[in-house]
Amino acid sequence: MYSKSKKQFFEWRNFFRSTHRTALAITVAVGMAMFIGSQAIDAGEIDPSKPPIKVGVLHSLSGTMAISEVAIKDVVLMAIDEINAAGGLLGGRKVVPIVEDPASDWPTFAEKAKKLILRDKVCSVFGCWTSASRKAVLPVFEKYDHLLWYPVQYEGNECSKNVIYSGATPNQQTGPAVTWLLKQGKKRFYLLGSDYIFPRTTNMIIKAQLKAEGGVLVAEEYTPLGHMEYATVVNKIKAARPDVIFSSINGDSNVAFFKQLKAAGITARDIPVMSVSIAEEEVRGIGGENVAGHYAVWNYFMSQDNPINKTFVENYQNRFGKKRVTDDPIEAQYI
């Protein structure tokens, strides 16, 4: 189903390795320039006589999704500073970010999107992590014919001319991961996710794939975003004895889940977790000791070894600190 030639689109790594390697990163491209006239960054200086170009930044800085989205906000601001340092866009116009905090609340995402478009007059918005937040703002962007740059993997089944989707779809992320796990002899799957559209739709696809490729569904379970009590779920996992837990838990619930899984004595050697929604940034919050030995699947990892990636990571860490990390959504929003 998934040919080896598609390997360039994804990479899975044992977390123990991916969180203990030297940091490296990705291609520098400027998405804003594509929308604002498809022109390259100027090599001159900002012309203060010209009006600025305003862009919106719509990522959760508080609430359950802040563990993932704050870093994406940071990289957007870094990219804007780099553009301005190089002379701005369109003959020296300065790019000015308008940052809003939708606070991990889907109706607030829609309200803030409308404000950015109508009141702040931004020309483009960079934002959202969950598909629930993207679905909440989509009618706003389509009604006012504005553009959203969406950087995270998603379930597919949506194609809007008002959204640039730079994250992976299931055939580029979860599908190859399932195939790889089956080849490792992991036949019995426990599907665990947050209760919203991305995990449910992705797991529907995974169930069809398991049936086609000889896997077995042991259990399927969902918890609310922001859920913190996983003792009951962990006990169910112990009783079910799956070969692997396939997790699409999002946000800071991952901190509680991995810590409680470890506290219950379940290690990666016993039952590994394959995660599709935590990357290097989330590992910082969860604690490397709590995810060591488990797996993640993404199109990009910080450990990619090439000169462009190395420069990107160096620039990011010079700005935000040597302990900061890059990951797939950060890279996807940056480009």
N, C-alpha and C positions, 0 to 999 in steps of 0.2 A: 504493500500500500504506500509505503514511504521509501523512495529510492535513496541509495547512498549519495547520489549526486545532490540531494537536498541538505546534506550535512552542514553546508555553509550557513543555512538559515537558523540553525539552533545549536546549542551546546548544553550538555548537562555535566555537572561536576559534583563530586563528593564535597559536601560542605567543609569537611575537615581540611581538604586541600585548598578549596577556593577561598577560605577565610584566613589562610596562613601563608599566602604567597605575596610576592611583591606586587604592588599595584601598577596596572598599566591601563590605557583607555582608547578612545575612538576618534573617528573622523570629525573634523570641524567643518560644519556647513551651516548656513544660516537660513532657517526656514522663513523667517520674516521677510528676507529679501526676495524670496520666491513669490510671496503674496503681494508685497508692495512694489510691484513693477518688474519682477524677475531681473533685478539689477544687482551687480556685485557691490560689496562694501567699498566705499570710496577710500582712497589712500591719502586723503588730505586732512583738513581740520573741520571741526564743527563750525557752521556759519550761524551765528546767533541771530542774524536778521531773518532767517527762514523759520517757518513754524515747525514745531517738533512733530514727530510721529508717535502717537500714543498707542500702546499695546496693553491689553489686560492680562493679568496673572490671576488665575482662579483655582488655587489649590488650598486644601484644608490645612490651616496652621494650628488648629485646635481640634479636639475630639478624637474619635477612634482612629481616623485615617491620617492624623498628623505624623505618626511614626513613619509613614511612607511619603507624604506629599510635601513636607517642609523642604526636604532636600531637592525636590523638583523645582520648587519656587526659587531656591538658591541658585540652581544652575541656569534658570531663565535670566535672573538678574546678572549673573556672570557673563552670559552671552551678550546681553545688552551693553554691559560695560565694555566688552571687547569690541563690539561694533562701534560704539561711540569713540573709543580710544583710537580706532582706525579711521575716524573722520565721518562717522555716521552713514546715512543712506541718502540716496537721491540728491546728490550734490551738496552734502554737508548738513543734512537735517538730523538733529539729535533724536534718538529714540528714547522715549520716556515711559517707564512702566507704571501702571496703575494696579496696585496689589490689593486684592480683596480676600478675606477669610470666610469661606462658606461654612466653616466649622463642622464638617462631616455631616451636614444636614441637606438632604436633597432639595427640598423646597427653597432653602436659602441659596443653593447653587443657582437655581433658576432666577431668583430675585437679583442676585449679584450680577449674573450675566446680562440681564436686562438693563441694570444700572450702568454697567461698563459700556454697553452699546449706545444707549439713548442719552444718558447724562454725561458720561465721560468722553463719548465719541471716539472710542478706540477703533482702530482699523482691523484688529485681529486679537484673538484671545488664546492664551496658552493655559490649559487647565484640565481638571478632572482626573480621577484615578479609577473609581469604580464605574461599572457600566450603569449602575443606578443613578449616579450623578450625571453621567453623560446623557442618559435617557431623559433626565429631568431638564437639562438645558437645551436638548436638541430642538424642541419646538420653538424656543426663543431664537436660536440661530437661524432656523429655517424661515421663521416669520419675518425677521429683519434682514435676511440675506447676508449674514455675517459669517466669519470663518472661525472655527475652533480647531486648535492643534491638540490632538489627543494622543498621549505618549505611551499608553499601557496596553498590554495584551488584552484581547476581548474575545467574546464568544462568536463573532461573525454575525451573519444574518441581518446586517445593517449596512447600508451604503448611502451616505448622504453627500451631496455636493457641497455641503457647508461644514464638513468635517474632514480633516486630514488625519487618517489613522496610521500612526507610525509604529504601533505595537503589533505583536504577532496574533494570528488567528489560530484556532486549534490544530489545523494541519501543519502549522509551523512550530508548535510548542507541545501541547499535550499529546497529540497523536504520536510523534516520534518518541516521546518519553514512555508512553504505554508500550510501544513496540520494543523498546530497549529493555524495559523491565521484564517483559515476557521472555525475552531472549536470555535474561539472567536467571530464569527459572522462577520468577515471582508471578505466580498464576492467580493467587487469591487476593483480590483487591477490596480494601475498605475505603469507600469514597466519603470524604469528609470535607464540608465546605461551609462558607458563610451563606446565609439565607437570602440570596438575591439572584438576579438574572444570570450573571457570568458563571458562578459555580453550578447552578442548576442546568443551564444549557450545555455547558462543557461536559458535565457528567452524563447527560443524555447521549452526547456523542461518544464518550468513553464507553458507556455500556454497550452501544452498538459495535464498537471496535473490539471489546472483549469477546463478545459473541462471535464475531467474525474471525478472531485470531486465537481463540482457544483459551481465553481467560475466564475467571469465575468472579462474579460479584458476590462478596460476602455480606456487605451491608452498605447502606447509603444514608448519610445523616447530615443535617444542617443545623447550625447554631446562628443566632442573631449577630449582626455586626456589633462589636463591643462586648461580646460575651466573655466572661472571665472564669466561669466555674466548669471545669472539664472533668471532674472526678467521675461523673456518671458515664461520660463518653469513654474515658480511659478504661473503666471497668468493662464496658461493652467490647472494647478492642481486645482486652485480655481474654474475654470469653470467646470471642470470634476467632482468635488466632489467625489473622490474615498473614499473607506473605509480605504485604506492603500496605501502607496507608497513603492514599493519593489525596493530598490536601490542597484545597483551594480556599482555605481560611484567609481572610484579609484583615489588615489593620493590626491594632495592638492586641487583639485576641490571640495572635500567635505567641506573644510573650507568655501568656497564661497556659496555653496548650502545651508548648514544648517544655516549660518548667514542670508542669504537672505530670506530663508523660515521663520525664526523667525521674521525678520524685517517686513515681509508682514502680520504678525499677525496669521500665521498658527502654532498652537501648537500641541504637541503630543496628547493632548486630542481631538483636532479637527480631525487631520489626522496623525496618527503615521507613522513613517518611519521604515521599517525593512531593515537594512543594512547587506550586506554579505561581505563587503570589508573594513569596519572600525572596529577597535578594540581599546583596551585601549591606545595604542601608538598614534593612530590618534586622539582620543578624547583629548589628551594633546594639540594637535595643533589646533583642532577645538574650544575647550573650552567647559567644561562640561555643562555650562549654556545654550549652544546652542543645545545640544543633550539630555538634561534631559527629561525623559519620553519616548524617542524613544527606538527602539529595535535593537539588533544585534544577529546573530546566528553564533556560532563557536563550534569547538570540545573542546576547552580549554578556560577557563577564569582565570584570575589572582586570583580570589576570591576562587578558589577551596581549600577546607580545608582539607589538609592532611600534614603529617610531611615532606615528600619529597618535595612537592610543596613549603612549607614554607621555607625550607632550600634554595631552588633554588632562590626564590624571595629575601631572605635576602642577599645571595651572590651577586645577580645582583645589588641590591640597595647599598650594601656596596662598590661595584666597581664604579657604575655610578651615585650614588646620591639617596637620599631617595625619591625624587620626580619622579624618573623613574619608569616605569611600564613594566610588561611583558604582552604578548598576545599570541594568537594562532600561528602566523607565527614565532615569537621569540622562542616559545617552540618547534615548529616543526623543526626549523633549529638547535636548541641546541642538540636535541636528535639524 
